[in-house]
Amino acid sequence: MNKEMMAALDAVFQGKAYGSVAAKLLANDMDAGALRSNSVLRDREWKDVDEAVVQIARQRLVGVTDLVGRGLVYNVSDGLGTTVLEYEDISDMESAQMDMAGEAEGRNDRPVYSLGYLPLPIVHKDFNISIRSLHASRKRGQALDVTSAQIASRKVSEYLETLLFVGTGGITFGGGTIYGYMNFPNRCTVTLSTYGNWDDSGSDAVGCVIAMKQASIDAKHYGPWMCYIPTNFETAIDENYSTYRDETIRDRIKRIGGIIDVKVADYLTADNVLLVEMAPETARMVIGLQPTTVEWETKGGMISHFKVMSIMVPQLRADQDGNCGIVHAS
């Protein structure tokens, strides 16, 4: 495409959308919204798709929602144009000193900074709509069938949730690695068998959580904490904790100081329990792009392709001494 044609298109579209998908993104500073301009979908149809995406995302993102809802996020302004997040951690200083001579020379000290890197991949799922199907729905006066959008959104949401809890096996790019709660190298650990699997008779779920809390405190992380359990423990913690009180095991755990709640995480592997400090120095969600639907055409415009895409990566954190507020019982 020559400069004259580019200038003419700019005059018509004002830099919003033209050419290939790559051309649209590059012309709009990697703004995914450019792929929604001059769309084949009408405004009401886009709203149907967007509402389906938001609806499913709210349903599936349990752990992610906890971080986002508590403001434990770091927003990257140019997510599509940023492949790696660079960050720093800082060391402590030596303790102060005491003597009777104020003129005594103190020990010079200063904190040490070190660089870290976090990859920012795109999680996405595609679907398409035939122009004939779209026309048929309009002709019948029926709402656009958003089943494909719902399924695609659910797949993205499930991937994000799994990424936070289970991790990826350690995807490395640009000098950094993505970890989940269960495979973060600096997490604290507790042996679950010491207290029994929570769905076994005679298990001590309360004792297990207290031990996990102590492990976090020993690592200088003092809460508050969210407790996550797998699906196979859900009904077990609804059993009576004591015959002397009208109280379930779930109720008793929530009465432990600093415990915010006990939640079932569908994508947490069976027979694993997590206690996560809800603090920015322990975990936050790096957001380069909220779940978004974009569109492009092929086959001469006969097929409209859509992609639900998101850049949301957990950043799990420990200090330079390896202290961390994530405790994993397995």
N, C-alpha and C positions, 0 to 999 in steps of 0.2 A: 504494500500500500504506500503510494508516494505522499509527499508532504502536502500537495494540493488537495488530495482526497481526504487526508487526515484533517486538514483545516476545514474543509467543507462539512465533514461529519461532526467536527467539534461545534461548528456554527449551528447545526441542526439539533444535535443531542446534548450540547453543552457539557461534553465530557462524561456523560452518565452511562451510556451503554452502546457499544457498537463492536463489530468484529467478533473474533473468537473469544472464548472464555478467558484465556490468558490475556488477550488484548484489553478486555474490559477491566480485569483486575489491575493490570499494570497502569492503565489510563486513569484509574480511580484510587491509586495509592493502596492497593490490595484491600479495598473496602468490599466485603462480600455483598453488601446491599446493591452494588452495581449489577449483580446477576439477577436482580429482581425488577430492573427497570424495563419498560416497554415489554412487559410480560404478556404471554398469551392468556394468562389467568386474569379474571376480573378481580376487583378489590374484594368483593364478598367471598370469592373462591379462595383468595390468598388468606383471608381471615379464617376460613374453615380449616385450611391446612395448618396455619399457625396455632390455632386453638387446639387442634389435635396434638401437635407437637408439645405444647406446654402442658396439656392435660396428662399425657403419658409420662413426660419428664417428672412431673410432680409425684406421680404414682410410684416410680421406680427408684428415684435418687434419694435413698434414706441417709446414708453417710455423707454424701456430697451436700445434701440439703442442710445437714447439721453444721457443716463448716460455713457454707454460704450464709445461712440464716443467722449465724453469730458474728458475721463480719470477718471471718477468718479467711480472707481472700487477698490476692494481689492481682490487680488488673494490669494487663499488658495492653497498651494503647494500640499497638500495631501487631496484633497476634498473627495474622497471615504473613506478615513480612518479617516475623521474628521466629527463628528456628530454635534458639537456645536462650534461656534466661541466665544471666550472670548475676551472682549474688556473693555476699561476703559473710563470714562469721568472725567472731572476735574472741580472743583469749581473755582470761582474767589477769589481774595484777597481784603481786605479792601483798601480804597483809601489812598493815601499818606497824610502826615500831614505837616503843616507849622507852624513854630514858630520862634521867634527871638533868641532863645538860641539853638545853634547847639548841645550843650551837653545834651539837653533834651532827655530822654529815649523814643525811639519809641515803638509803639505797635508791639509785635512779631506776625507774621502771617505766614501762609503757606497754599498752596492749598490742597484741600481734594480730593482724588481719590475714585471713586466707581466702582465696577465691574458690567458688564452687559453681557448677553449671548444671542446669536442668533442661533436658530436651523438651520441646513443645510440639509434639506430633498432632496431626488432625485425626479425630475419630469420626468416621462418616459411614453412611449407608445410602445407597441409591435406589430410586424407583422411577417409573415413567408413566405417563398418561398419553394414550392415543388421541389425536385430534378428533377422530371420529367419535370416540367415547365421550369426549368433552362436549362435542356438538350435540350428541344424542341426549346427554343429561340436561343441557340447556333447552333443547327443543321440548323435552317433556316437562320442563319447569321444576326439575328435581335438583336438590343440592348435590354438589360434587361429592362423589364417594371418596372419603379420605382414609379408607382402610389401609392403603399402602403407606400413607404418611404416618399413620399411627404405628404400624409395625416397624417402619424404618426408625422412627423416633425411639421406640422401645428398645430396638437393638443397640442404638447409640447409648441410651441411658444405661442399659445392662452392662455395656462395655466399660463405661465410666465408673459404675459402681464396683465392678469386679477389679478395675484398675486400682481403686482406692483401697479395697480390703485385701485382695490377694496379690496384687502386683502383676508384673508381666514376666517374671523370671529374670528381670534385670535388663531391660532394653537400654542400651548405651548409644549415645550420639553426641558429638560435639564436646566430648570430655566429661559428660554427665550421664547419670543413670536414673531411671524411673523406678521407684520402689512403692510397694503398698504396705499397709499396716503389718501384714503377716510376714513380710520378708525384708523389712527395713533392718539393716545390719546392727544399728545401735539400739534397737528396741530392748526393753527389759523382758525377761522371761520368768514364768512360773510353771512348775510341773503340775499339770491338771490332775494326773493320776493320784497325787498326794491327797486330793480332796474328793476324788471319784468323778466320773462323768456325771454331769448334772442330771441326766435322765436315768441314772441308775439309783436303785433303792439304797438309802443310807449315805448318799453323797452330801457333801458340805459346801453348797454353793456360796453361802454367806461367808464362810471361812476363806474360800478361794478369793472372793472379791476383796476381803480385808487384806489378804496377803498381797494381792496385786496393788492395792492402794499403798501398802507399805513399800513395795518395790519402787513405785513412782516417787514416794517421798524420799527414799534413800538416794534416788537420782536427782534430788533437789527440784522436783516438780510437784507442786502442792495442790493441783486441781484448779477448778472443778473438773470432774471426769464424766464422760459418757461411757456406759457399759454396753457392749455389743455382744450378742449371742447368736449362734446359728439356729436355723429352723428346727433342728431336732431337739433343741432344749426349750422351745417355746412353751409347750404345754406343761413341762416338768416344773417350771418356776411358778405356774399358777396353782400348784398344790399347796395345801395348808403348811405353813411353816411351824406352827405350834398349836397344840390342842387347847392351850390356855388363852389364846388370842384369836380374834377373827382376822387373821393376817396370812397372806400368801408369802411364798419365798420371794416373789417379785417385790411385794410391799416391803419386806424386811431389808432387801438389798438397797432399795431406794431410801431407807432411813439411815444408811451408813453416811457419815458426814462427807460432804463434797460430791456425792453421786447425784448427777443431774437426773438421769433416767436409765432404764434398761430397755434396749431396743433390739428387735430381731432384724438381722441383716440377711436378706435372702441369699446373698452371694458370698457370705462368710462360710468357709468350709466346715463341715460337720466336726463336732468335738473340739472346737476352738473358741476361746473367749478373749475379747479385747477390752482393755480399759484405756481410754484415750483422753488425755488432758485437753480440754477445749481452750487452748491458748495459742497465740500466733508463734511462740517460740517452739511449739511442738508440731503443729500441723496447720497448713493453710492450702487453699485451692488457688492455683494460678490460672487465671482466666484470660485467654486471648480472644475467645469467641464463644459467646453463649450459643446453645443449640439453635441453629438457623437453617432455614430451607432456601436453597438457591435453585435456579433453573437455567437450562440451555436447550437448544433444539438440534435435531438431526433429521435426516431423511427429507430434506427440503421443507422442514417445518411440520412434517406429518407426526412426528413423535416429540413430545416435550419431556425432557429428562429432568429429574429433580434429585437433589442431594441434601440430606439432613447432615449437617456437619458441625463439629464443635472442637474447640481447643480448650480443654479443661484438664489440668494435670495436677495431681497431689504433690505438694512439696513437704516432705516429712523431714523434721529438723532435729539435730542434736548439737550441743556445744562442742568446743574443741577438746573437752575432756571426755566426750562420748556420752554425756548425760542426756537422757531422753524421757519424755513423758508418755511414751507408748508402752503398754505392758501387754504381753501376749502369753496366755495360758494355753498349753497344748500338751 
